[in-house]
Amino acid sequence: MSIKVNTNPIDWVEGESITQLLKRMNYTFPLVVVKIDGQVIPKAKYSETIVPDDSIIEVIHLISGG
């Protein structure tokens, strides 16, 4: 049982939310966009959205600049 996070295979944890996954992966960026199987998940739903087994997760770090 595994998932892919930014193309890297990692172990899937049953019942793990997006918030918990981001902590486990040490993603501490203040501005990120998370997609599960191509669907953007609203930040307000990170703590209640459970990561499904065999899913493809994209974590996109937003930066500002010019």
N, C-alpha and C positions, 0 to 999 in steps of 0.2 A: 504494500500500500504506500503510494507516494504521490506527491504533487510536484509541479515545476514552478519555481519562483524565479522570474527573469531568466528562463531557460535552464536553470540549475535544478536537478532533481533533489528533493529532500524528503524526509519521512513525513507522512501524513499523521496528524494527531487528531483522533476522534474528538469532536465537540469543540475544536479550537476556533476561536473567532479571528477575524482579521486583526483586531487590536492585539491579541495574544501572539499571532503569527509575526506581526511587525516587531514586537518586543523580542521574540525568539530569534529573529533574523538580525537583530540590532539595527533596525531602521529607525533612526531617531530624527530624521529630517522633519522640520515643522510643516512643510507643504509637500504632500504626496497625493498621487492619484492611484487608486487600486482598481484593477480590472480582474474579474474572474471569468475565464472563458470568453473574453472579449466584451463583457458587460461592465460598464463603470459602476462602481458601488459608491453611493454618497457617503461622505465622511461621517455624517451623523449616524450611519448604520454600521460602522465598523465593529462596534462592540457587540452587536446582535446578529451579525452575519457570520454564519458558520461556514468554514472552508470545506467544500466537498472533496471526497477522495478522488484522485485521478484528475484533478482540475489543473488548469494552467493559470497561474497568477502573474500579473504584471504589476510591478511597483515602479511608478514613475516619479522621480524626484523633481519638483519644480524649483527653478532658481530664477532670481530676478537679475537684471543687468541691462546693459545697453551696448 
